[in-house]
Amino acid sequence: MCVKILKMSLAEVFIHLFDDPEAQQQVRAYRPHTRLRTFNLATTSLRHIQKWYDRLSGIDQGVHRTHGNYYSDPQSLGLINTTGPTSAALTSAGREFLGTAQFYYNDPARAEYVLNKILYYGGHTLGRRADRTLNNKRHNLHEFLRKCRPTPNTRMVLDNDRLLTIAEILSSFGLALEEFLLLDPTDLLAFTELGEQGFNLLFQGVSVSQGFVNLAGKIAADYTRASVRRRNYLLAHLFLSLRRQLISSGSQYLQLAIPYPYANLLSERTAYEEISRFTDDLTIEPEAGGYVVFLREIVSAQPVPAAPSMRAIQLAARRPRTRTPRPTPPMETRPRVAEPYFVEAPLTVEAENYVERTLRADYGDAVWRIGHTQAETVPLSDGLLPGADIIVRDQAGEATRYVEVKSARGDLPPSIRLTAAEYTRALKCSADNVPYDLYVVSFPERQSAPITSRLPDFQDAISGLTINELLSMEIRIEEV
């Protein structure tokens, strides 16, 4: 016997989201003005981040309007203070946010990040009402995330602004959000295609309580309006949470682990793919099958290292070793010696960035970054590979200085490693009397800024060594 399986209508799919008793009770009681747990900062009059900039700019220029909503939204978040019936002034937080308009007016993700950074971590006195509003929004975000569950649909919901809006609203109704995240992807896509009119007519001809009709109308009114700001608010707070974690740890980098409850909806890969759209405060780099997150803002604020942090180093003298005969243990019991490993890709990139900023303070546009670009594999006019991470050139384009950058975890490492191209370039610089400087940028744990060590005229030091004095191209170094 053939059994025909009938597919549920979208209205039936929606109704089944509320199968648990708590959700049923809450949806029956829902009225158009029932307050829901929302985390989106956008409101009726401030749906788009550009409108925030426009409003604050108008207030700053003395442009005042009399309609009721004009001051309410920015004032509720502590960005303005009313000074009269039809006048207002920017607070310190408002002035700081308006100052970012020249950079982020057309960049909603970065504007949302910096707005929340100012509001939640800027150290401004916003007022009791604003503090309460902001704390409630963040609390609602965390409650929403706690109700999320990692499913094959979580990335789909995160990336589709309409689905994320529906999910935010459903989080106020028992287990409805959990059921929503488990729907068939075709049903999820069907909800996104309903449109405002489709949601308003979802229960036409269907016998349901008025609460379902009211809720469908709420979704219809919200899910196409400023929907991108929900996603931006969520991701901004993830990155601000990682930033706070790094600052609290006193370390410039940590192995990336998405904190709870963000991990219910977001993966490390999502954070890696999204970070560059939101901020340069942090950078996330892949490493050994995982990811490392760096705090860059403290280092970036110091383009030239302070004098005490620039240490001089030199090549360590080769120490003769006296060998005393001793029996060799059997192969199976011979202890394995772990070779120290200091250079890691994310550290190296950060070290090169740091030294590049340092050199640009002295040489400006004459600095040519080679490291971690396509140029490092292209021979120069002399037929050799660059063999350095940075080259300083004169107006004719000729190299006047080569700079190699090494990185290390912790303090100054006992040795560094050279590639064949770096060794060859150093010898060529010695023959041509061109400076070749070596920088070692160390990233100590529990320290917010790196320590820079410099060995000038490295080409002369290396030219005095023979290849027989090098072990796997490792060179001992020590502090002067």
C-alpha positions, 0 to 999 in steps of 0.5 A: 500500500502506498502512503502519501505524505502531505507536506505541511503548509507554512502556517502549520510549520509556524504553529508547530514551533509553539508545541511546548506548553510555555510557548503556547501560553505565551503566544495566546497572550501576545498582544501588539504592544507586548514587550519582547526581549530584543537586542537590536539597537535600531528603533522606528526612527533610527533604523540605519546607522547613517541616521544616527550620524545624521541626527547627532550631526544636526544636533551638533550644528544646532539644528532642532526639530520639535517632533517627539521622537527626535531626542528620545532615541539618542538620549535613551542611550546617553549620546545627547542631553536635552538642554531645553524644550527644543534643544539638545547637546551631545554628550562626550559619548555622542561627540566621540561617536560622531567623530567616527562618521568620517571613517564609518558613515558608509561602513555599517559593520564598523560603525556598529562596532565602534558605537557599541565599543563607545557605549559599553566600554568607552568609560563615559557617564551615560546616565542611569536610564541609558545604562539600564537600557544598554544592560537590558539589550546585552542581557537580551542578546545573551538570553537569545544566544542561550536559547540557540543550539548548534545545528546545521542551520545556525550559519544559515540563520546568522547570515540571513538577516530575515531569519535572524530577525524571526529568530530574535522574536521567537526567542521570547516564546518557550522553545520556539527558537530551538524548534525554528533552528531545526526546521528543514532549510526549504521551510526556512527559505520559504519564510524569508520569501514571504515578505511583509504582505505574506506574513500578514496573510499567513493565517488567512483562512486558518483557525488560530488564536489572535496571538498568532495573528498578532505575532505574524504581524510583528514579524512582518513589520520588523523582519525587513526593517534594519535587519542587518543591525541585529547581525552587526550588534551580535558580531560586534559584541562577540568581538568586543568580548574577545577584546575584553578577554585579551585585555583582562589576560594581559596578553596580546594573543590567545588561542581563539575559543568562542566564549559562551553563549556566543558559541551556540550560534557562532564558530571560530571560522565565522569569527575569522571570516567576519573580523576584518569587516568590523574592526582592526582592534583584533586580528584572527589568523589560522594556526595549526588547525585552529585560530589565534586572536591578536589584540592590535589596538595597543600596539597600533597606538604606538607607531614608534617603540619607546626607547627603553623597549628597543634593545640592542642584540648581537651574535653570541660567540661560539662556545667550544664544547668539551665532549666526554665519552659516555655510553649511548643508551639503546635507541628505544630508551634514548630520550627525545629532545624537543626542538624549540619552536619560536616562529609562528605565522600569526606572530610573524605577521604582527611582528612585521606590521609592527616594525613596518610602522616603526620604519615608516615614521622615519622613512615614510613611503620609501618603505617597501613591505616584502614579507607575507606579500607576493613580492617575497617570491619574486627575484629583484634586479640582481637576480636574487630573492629579496631575502628580507621582509622590508626594503627601504628604497631611494627615489630611484628605486634602489635599495638603501637598507634591508630589514629582516624581522623575526618573532618570538613567544615570550622574551628574546629567544636563544636563537633565530633561524635564517632561510637560504634567501635571507643568508644569501641576501645578508652576504650580498649586502656585506659585499655591496656595503648596504645595511641589513638590519635584524629586528626580533619582536618578542611577545611576552605573555601577560604583556600588552605590547611587544618588546623590540630588539635590534641588531644593526649591520647584521650583514657584517656580523653574518659575513664573519661566520662560515656555513660550518658554524651554523646549525640548521641555519640557526644563529645564537643571539644574546642581549648586549 
